[in-house]
Amino acid sequence: MRILVTGGAGFIGSHLCDRLIAEGHEVIAMDNFITGSPNNIAHLRDHPRFTFIQQDITQGCDVDGPLDAVMNLASPASPVGYLDNPIETMLVGSHGTYHALELARRKGARFLQASTSEVYGDPLEHPQKETYWGHVNPIGVRSVYDEAKRFAEAMTMAYHRYYGLQTRIVRIFNTYGPRMDIRDGRVVPNFIYQAVNNLPITVYGDGSATRAFCYVTDLVDGMLRLLWSEETLPVNIGNPHEMTILQFAHAVKAAAGPECTSEIVFHQPPPARIADDPQRRCPDITRARTILGWEPRVSLEEGLAHTIAYFRTLVKE
């Protein structure tokens, strides 16, 4: 297959490129490096089945030759990324998704839209099923990301219904692993950076908010199963093992080993974090299990070991 991955130099996008190359596909990665990094795909640059195009898909999205699939992962995805680039985030979810869908339509290619658990907002339903419409603030500081993804889902379904395009929508829950941006502001890089540097591990609030963490290779496996399935409605991909942020802080400290001398401390969150920050987040993955035969396989201990090893290489640099 010949597959385009927009956002291919991002954290998840680069791992997706790795998996596709390993499976024997030809991969075209497209990115404008607003939050992606050339380092994430440096190891692929000379591969005969890998091509990179530096392009902002809000300005257009085109590839010469045939395509079998377009996988649209282009978007800032962390609070630092989308709060620093609010207009760009809205545009990539709207104009960018439109351009990527148009390319898939012209090429007769399958299309997968990377969405997010953020479409559920601060959920009143727990765990979150795909049928839940969400509890969102459409004008809050986080809305630039949430609403961009909600629009992208609506546009994707419109192309499926109007043009008969083969579309897929994956709702991604908290994902972690190597190549996360050490400065992106999410809890995983924050805690790991602090642990490997023996700095205090900072828990905002009392640590009772919950998340469910999925290792990146498990996510990529779920995305590809969805791409080649016949399912057109959104599917949650995430790890249903819910834990509090305080529990996660202790897990990171333990995974960092006996050389980690960090203390766990509690701080009041900055205002941007308080606003609309979900207090509970956990996927219902019944549909992924029944439709795709998918569920996460990498344990938290194994995933943290790989991620911490990666962050330690950054610290040495």
N, C-alpha and C positions, 0 to 999 in steps of 0.2 A: 504494500500500500504506500501511497504518497500522501503525507499528512502534514498540514500546517498547524503549528502551535503558536498562537499569539500569546505574548507574555512569556515566551520561551526561555528568557534569561532570568526569570524570577525564581523564587524558592521552589514552588511546586512545579512550575513549568519546566525547569531544567531537569528535575527528576523524571517528569513525564517524557521528555526527550530521551533521556538515558534508557528508559524502559522500551520505548518504541524502537530505538536503534538496536537494542539487544534482541528484540523480536524480529529484526531483519527488515524493518520498514525504512523508507526514505523520509527524512524529516526536514522540514523547513521551519526554522524558528524565527519569529518576528518580535522585536522589542524596541522600545525607544529609550531604555535605561533610566526612566524616571524613578523607578524603584528597583528594577532588576539590575544585575551586575554582570559585566563581561567575564568575571572570574567564575561564575556559575556554569558557563558553557565553554570555558577555555580548553578543557580536555576533549571537546568534541570538534573543535574548529577544523582540524585536518582530517576528520573522518570522511570517507568518500560518499557516505549516504547522509551527510549533514550539511545544510546550507543555512547561513544566517543573513537576515535582512533587517537592517536598522530602519524602523519605520514607526511612526505614530499613527495608529489605526483610526484616530479621530479625523485624520486628514485623508484617509483612503486606505484600502487594503486590496492588493492585487499580487498575484503570483503567476508567472508564466507556466504554461503546461497544465496537464491534468492534475486534479486533486481527488482523493478518495474521502478525505475527512478534513474538517476544520474544527479545531478545539480552541475555544476562545477563553483564555485565562488572563487576558490583558486587563489589569486594574491594580492600583494600589490596594493593599489588603490589610494593612496594619493601621492602628490609630495614628501613629506618626505619619505614615504615608498619605492617608487620605485627609487628615487635618491640615497637613502642610500643602496639599494639592487638592483643595476642595472642588474647584471648577474643573480641573483635569479629570478628577474622579467621576464627576457627573457626565462629562462629555464622553469618556471612554465607555461608560455604561450605556449611553444613548447612541451617539454618532458612531462610536467604535463598534458596538454590537451590530448596528445597522450595516455598516460596511462589511463586517465579517460575514453576516448572514447573506448579503448580496453576493459576495464572492462564492459562498457555498452554493447558492442558487444557480449562479452562472456555470459553475463547474459540475453541477449535479452531485455534490459531495454531501456526506453526512455532516451534521453540525452538532457540537456539544458546547453548551454554555455553562461555564463555571459560575455557580451562584454560591450562596452562603447561608449559614444558619442565622445570620443577622436579619434576614427577611422576617424572622419570627419576632424581632424586637426583644423587649423584656417580657418573656412569654408568661401567659396565665395558664397555659396548658403544659403539663410536665409528665413524662418526657414529650418532646415535640414530634408530632406526626406531620407528614406532608400535607394532610388535609387541613391543618391549622392555618388560619389566615393571618395570624400574628397580632401583636400588641405593640404598635410602633408610634414614634413621634416623627411626623413627616417634616418638621422644621427644626429639629434639634441638631446639635453639632455633629452627631453621628449619621444624620440623615443623608449626607452627601454620598455615603457608601451604601447604606441600607436601601435608599430609594433608587440609586443607580442600578443596583442588582435586581430590585423588584421590577423596574422598567425593563431591564434586559430579559428577565423571564417572560414578561408580557409580550415583548417584541418577538422573542423566540417562538412562543406559542402562536402568535399571529402569523408568522411565516409558515408554521406547520399547517395551520388551518386554511390559510388563503392560497398558498402555493403548493401545499402537499410536501413541503421539504421534510426530510427525515431529521428531526431535531431531538436532542436529549438535553436534560437539565439536571445537573448535580448540585445538591445543596451541601456544601462542605462545612463540617464542624471543625472545631479547634484542631489544627494539624501542626505537627512539630517535626524537627529533624535537622540534619546538616544543611547548610546553606541559608538558614534563616539569617536575616540581617541582625547583627548584634545590637543595632541601635533602633530597632523598629518599635520598641515600646510595649510589646506583648509580654505576657507573664513568663513564657518559656525562656526567651533570650535574656530577659531581665534577671530572672532567678539564676540561670546558669552562669551568666557573666559575673554576677556577684559571688556565686559559689566558687568558681575557678580562680577568682582573685581574692578569696578570703575576705570579702566585704560583707557587711550585714545584708541578709536577704530581706528585702523590704516587702512586707505584706500590707496592702492598703485596706483600711477598715479593720474588721475583726477576723478576716480570713474565712468567713462563713459562706461567701459566694461560691458557687460550684461551676466546674467545667468538666468536660470529658475529652481526653487528649488522644488523638489518633496519629500513629506514626506515618510518615509521608509515603513509604512504599505501600502500605495498606491502602491509603487513599488512592494512589495511582492505579493499583489493581482494580479497585472499585470503579474508577472512572472509565477504564478501558472495558470492563465488563458491561458497563452501561452503554458506552459508545456502540458496541457491536450487538447490543440487545435490540428488541423492538419496542422498548418502553419509551413513550413520549412525555409522560407526566414526570414531575420532579421526583427525585430519589435522594433521600438523606444518605450521606456517606460519612460516618464518624464512629468513634468508639463509645459504646453505651455505658462504659464503666465510669460513673460519675464520682467526683471527689471534690472536697473543698479546696480552696486555694491554700489554706494552711496545711492541709494534708499533702498537697503537691509540693509546697516549700520543703517539708520534711523529706519527701521522696527525692527531691533534687539534692538536698544536702547529703543524704545517704548514698546516692549514686555517685557523688563527687569524691567519695572515699574518705578515709581517716585523715588525709592531709587537709581536708576542708575544715577550717576553724570558724566559719561564718556563724554568727548568731542570727536568729530570726527575730526581726523587729517589726513593730506595727506603726504605720503612719496614716494620717488622714490623707485620702486621695485628693489630688488636685481637682479643681472644678470640672475640667474637661472630662475627667474619668467618672465623676459622679453623674453627670448628665446622661441619662438613659442607659447606663451601664447595666446589662442584664445580670440579675442576681442568681438565676439558675439557668443552666444550659446543658442539655443532654438529648441526644437523638434517639428517636424510636427508629430502629433499623429493620423492622419487620419486612418492609417492602424490599430492601436490599437483599435480605436473606432469602425471601421467597422467589423474587423475580430474577436476581442475579446470582444466587448461591454464594453471596459474599458475606463475610464478616471479618473483623480485624484479627490478625494472627500475632503481631509483634507485641510482646508484653511491654509495659511501661518501663520495667527495669532494663530490658534490652534496648529499647528505643532511646532512653536517657543515656545509656552508656555510649551509643554511637554519637548522639548529639553533643554530649560533653566532650568526647574526644575531638570532635570537629572544632568546638569553641576553644579548646586548649591550643589548637594550631593557630588560631587567630590571635590569641593572647601572646604566643611566642613571637608572632610577626610584629 
